[in-house]
Amino acid sequence: MKTTIDIPDKELRDVMKHTRAKTKREAVVAAVSEYNRRCRVEKILSFLGKMDGIMTQKELRRMREDR
């Protein structure tokens, strides 16, 4: 999808430096992807401590050793 946006030069340069992107497009795609990844992680983390029946690593390890 083509979109025209005005991104401050300094911010875009920083994104290009941090992502090692060679093009502006590549930098924007990397930034959007990272933002989406962080949102998914945040949503998953919101469930911590709220789900019953999830095995801990210790329980899983013990179960594997019993085989």
C-alpha positions as CSV (number, residue, x, y, z in Angstrom):
1,M,0.0,0.0,0.0
2,K,1.4,3.4,-0.9
3,T,1.2,6.1,1.7
4,T,2.7,9.5,1.9
5,I,3.8,10.5,5.4
6,D,6.1,13.2,6.8
7,I,8.7,11.6,9.2
8,P,11.2,13.8,10.9
9,D,14.6,13.3,9.3
10,K,16.4,12.7,12.6
11,E,13.9,10.0,13.7
12,L,14.2,8.3,10.3
13,R,18.0,8.4,10.4
14,D,18.0,6.9,13.9
15,V,15.7,4.1,12.8
16,M,17.9,3.4,9.8
17,K,21.0,3.3,12.0
18,H,19.4,1.0,14.6
19,T,17.9,-1.4,12.1
20,R,20.8,-1.2,9.7
21,A,18.3,-0.5,6.9
22,K,19.6,0.5,3.6
23,T,16.5,2.3,2.5
24,K,13.8,4.5,4.1
25,R,11.2,2.0,3.2
26,E,13.1,-0.9,4.8
27,A,13.5,1.2,8.0
28,V,9.8,2.1,8.2
29,V,8.8,-1.6,7.6
30,A,11.3,-2.7,10.3
31,A,9.9,-0.1,12.8
32,V,6.3,-1.1,12.1
33,S,7.1,-4.8,12.4
34,E,8.9,-4.2,15.7
35,Y,6.0,-2.1,17.1
36,N,3.6,-4.9,16.1
37,R,5.8,-7.5,17.8
38,R,6.0,-5.5,21.0
39,C,2.2,-5.2,21.0
40,R,1.8,-9.0,20.7
41,V,4.3,-9.6,23.4
42,E,2.6,-7.1,25.7
43,K,-0.8,-8.8,25.1
44,I,0.7,-12.2,25.9
45,L,2.4,-10.9,29.0
46,S,-0.9,-9.5,30.2
47,F,-2.0,-13.1,30.7
48,L,0.8,-14.0,33.1
49,G,-0.5,-15.3,36.4
50,K,-4.1,-15.4,35.1
51,M,-4.1,-18.9,33.5
52,D,-4.6,-22.0,35.5
53,G,-3.2,-25.3,34.3
54,I,-0.1,-24.0,32.7
55,M,3.0,-26.0,33.6
56,T,6.0,-24.3,34.9
57,Q,9.4,-25.1,33.4
58,K,10.3,-27.0,36.6
59,E,7.2,-29.2,36.2
60,L,7.8,-29.8,32.5
61,R,11.4,-30.8,33.2
62,R,10.3,-33.2,35.9
63,M,7.7,-34.8,33.6
64,R,10.4,-35.2,30.9
65,E,12.8,-36.8,33.3
66,D,10.1,-39.3,34.5
67,R,9.8,-40.8,30.9
